[in-house]
Amino acid sequence: MRPVKWVGFLCVLSLLILFFASGEAQEKKAGFAKGFGFTSSRSPIEIISDSVEGDQKQNRVTFKGNVVAKQEEATLHANTVVVHYDSEMKKMKEIIATGNVRIVHMDRRATGQKVTFYQSENKIVLEGDAVIREGDNVVRGERVVYLVDEERSYVEGGKGGRVSTTITPSSREERKK
């Protein structure tokens, strides 16, 4: 790669870090940030993959093969992560993680085949046999949509068009805490 292309590529990687590390809506929605893992803190995000490719003509960066993105106690795993950006506005448009997607933060876990972070809409969509777990509580569906600004989510049915929810009541000891 020529030096000029490296500078552009490094700018895109910086944008990815800024996407996870900032954003007024995400700062206001601390509960969501904690729930999904990645926070608005200035903590660094480490991204490891088998390869990374920058395509300035298409305004995207693609991380391929066993992608792992970590920030503090949160980890995102996927086969591929593609970052689409607006080079003129110098901002992220969307991030798409596909293939065996898993997001882990403490006792919260979300899995599916694809997750898309829509930056301009402040919307996150998890799809493809989506499962969200917190402790023993589980919600399953084909698609989960979280509207960050509205602090609202909905789950669409999967096989047979149904959503499955398992809620485990807390024990007496836990309720006393």
C-alpha positions as CSV (number, residue, x, y, z in Angstrom):
1,M,0.0,0.0,0.0
2,R,1.2,3.5,-0.8
3,P,1.7,5.9,2.2
4,V,-1.4,8.0,1.2
5,K,-3.6,4.9,1.2
6,W,-2.3,4.0,4.6
7,V,-3.3,7.4,6.0
8,G,-6.9,6.9,4.7
9,F,-7.0,3.4,6.0
10,L,-5.9,4.5,9.4
11,C,-8.5,7.2,9.4
12,V,-11.2,4.6,8.8
13,L,-9.9,2.5,11.6
14,S,-10.0,5.6,13.8
15,L,-13.7,6.2,12.8
16,L,-14.5,2.6,13.9
17,I,-13.1,3.3,17.3
18,L,-14.9,6.6,17.5
19,F,-18.2,4.9,16.6
20,F,-17.9,2.6,19.6
21,A,-16.3,5.1,21.9
22,S,-18.6,8.2,21.4
23,G,-21.9,9.5,20.4
24,E,-24.4,11.6,22.4
25,A,-27.2,9.1,22.0
26,Q,-25.1,6.3,23.3
27,E,-23.9,8.4,26.2
28,K,-27.5,9.2,27.2
29,K,-28.5,5.6,27.0
30,A,-26.0,4.2,29.4
31,G,-28.3,1.4,30.3
32,F,-28.3,0.2,26.7
33,A,-24.5,0.7,26.4
34,K,-24.0,-1.5,29.5
35,G,-26.6,-4.0,28.2
36,F,-25.0,-4.5,24.8
37,G,-21.5,-4.1,26.1
38,F,-19.7,-1.4,24.2
39,T,-19.8,1.9,26.1
40,S,-19.2,5.5,25.4
41,S,-16.0,5.5,27.4
42,R,-12.7,6.5,26.0
43,S,-11.3,3.0,26.6
44,P,-9.5,1.6,23.6
45,I,-11.1,-1.0,21.4
46,E,-8.9,-3.8,20.3
47,I,-9.9,-5.5,17.0
48,I,-8.2,-8.8,16.0
49,S,-8.9,-10.6,12.7
50,D,-7.3,-12.9,10.2
51,S,-7.2,-10.0,7.6
52,V,-8.3,-6.5,7.1
53,E,-9.0,-4.7,3.8
54,G,-9.7,-1.1,3.1
55,D,-11.6,0.0,0.0
56,Q,-11.6,3.7,-0.3
57,K,-13.7,3.7,-3.5
58,Q,-16.5,1.9,-1.7
59,N,-15.9,3.7,1.6
60,R,-15.6,0.6,3.6
61,V,-13.2,-1.5,5.7
62,T,-13.6,-5.2,6.0
63,F,-12.3,-7.4,8.8
64,K,-12.4,-11.1,7.9
65,G,-11.8,-14.3,9.8
66,N,-12.4,-14.8,13.5
67,V,-13.0,-11.1,14.2
68,V,-12.9,-10.2,17.9
69,A,-13.5,-6.6,19.0
70,K,-12.9,-5.9,22.7
71,Q,-13.6,-2.9,24.9
72,E,-13.3,-3.2,28.7
73,E,-15.6,-6.1,29.7
74,A,-17.4,-6.4,26.3
75,T,-16.5,-8.6,23.4
76,L,-18.0,-8.9,19.9
77,H,-17.2,-12.0,17.9
78,A,-18.1,-12.5,14.2
79,N,-16.8,-14.1,11.0
80,T,-16.7,-10.8,9.2
81,V,-17.2,-7.1,10.2
82,V,-17.7,-4.5,7.5
83,V,-17.6,-0.8,8.3
84,H,-19.3,1.6,5.9
85,Y,-18.3,5.3,6.3
86,D,-19.0,8.6,4.7
87,S,-15.6,10.0,3.7
88,E,-16.9,13.6,3.1
89,M,-18.7,13.9,6.5
90,K,-16.0,11.8,8.2
91,K,-18.5,9.7,10.0
92,M,-19.6,6.1,10.3
93,K,-22.7,5.1,8.3
94,E,-23.1,1.5,9.5
95,I,-21.3,-1.5,10.8
96,I,-22.4,-5.0,9.8
97,A,-21.1,-8.1,11.6
98,T,-22.0,-11.4,10.0
99,G,-21.5,-15.1,10.7
100,N,-21.8,-16.6,14.1
101,V,-22.2,-13.2,15.8
102,R,-21.8,-13.2,19.5
103,I,-21.8,-10.2,21.9
104,V,-20.8,-10.9,25.5
105,H,-20.9,-8.5,28.4
106,M,-20.8,-9.9,31.9
107,D,-23.9,-12.2,32.2
108,R,-25.5,-10.7,29.1
109,R,-25.1,-12.5,25.7
110,A,-26.6,-11.9,22.3
111,T,-26.2,-14.2,19.4
112,G,-27.3,-14.4,15.8
113,Q,-26.1,-14.6,12.3
114,K,-26.0,-10.8,11.6
115,V,-26.0,-7.6,13.6
116,T,-26.2,-4.2,12.0
117,F,-25.4,-0.9,13.8
118,Y,-27.2,2.0,11.9
119,Q,-25.3,5.1,13.1
120,S,-27.6,7.8,11.6
121,E,-30.8,6.1,12.8
122,N,-29.4,5.0,16.2
123,K,-30.8,1.6,15.5
124,I,-29.3,-1.9,16.1
125,V,-30.7,-5.0,14.3
126,L,-29.8,-8.5,15.4
127,E,-31.1,-11.2,13.0
128,G,-30.8,-14.8,12.0
129,D,-31.9,-17.0,14.9
130,A,-31.4,-14.1,17.4
131,V,-31.1,-15.0,21.0
132,I,-30.6,-12.6,23.9
133,R,-29.8,-13.9,27.4
134,E,-29.3,-12.3,30.7
135,G,-28.6,-14.8,33.4
136,D,-31.3,-17.5,33.0
137,N,-33.7,-15.2,31.1
138,V,-33.9,-15.8,27.4
139,V,-35.6,-14.2,24.4
140,R,-35.5,-15.9,21.0
141,G,-36.8,-14.7,17.6
142,E,-35.7,-14.3,14.1
143,R,-35.0,-10.6,14.4
144,V,-34.5,-8.1,17.3
145,V,-34.6,-4.4,16.7
146,Y,-33.4,-1.9,19.3
147,L,-34.2,1.8,18.8
148,V,-31.6,3.6,20.9
149,D,-33.2,7.0,21.0
150,E,-36.6,5.6,22.0
151,E,-35.1,3.1,24.4
152,R,-37.5,0.6,22.8
153,S,-37.0,-2.8,21.3
154,Y,-39.1,-5.4,19.6
155,V,-38.7,-9.0,18.6
156,E,-40.1,-10.6,15.5
157,G,-40.9,-14.3,15.4
158,G,-38.7,-17.0,13.9
159,K,-39.5,-20.5,12.9
160,G,-43.3,-20.8,12.9
161,G,-43.6,-17.0,13.3
162,R,-43.4,-17.1,17.1
163,V,-41.2,-15.5,19.7
164,S,-40.0,-17.5,22.7
165,T,-39.4,-15.9,26.1
166,T,-38.2,-17.6,29.2
167,I,-38.2,-15.6,32.5
168,T,-36.7,-17.1,35.6
169,P,-38.0,-15.5,38.8
170,S,-35.2,-14.5,41.2
171,S,-34.8,-16.4,44.4
172,R,-35.7,-14.9,47.8
173,E,-32.1,-14.3,48.6
174,E,-31.6,-12.3,45.4
175,R,-34.7,-10.2,46.0
176,K,-33.4,-9.2,49.5
177,K,-30.2,-7.7,48.0
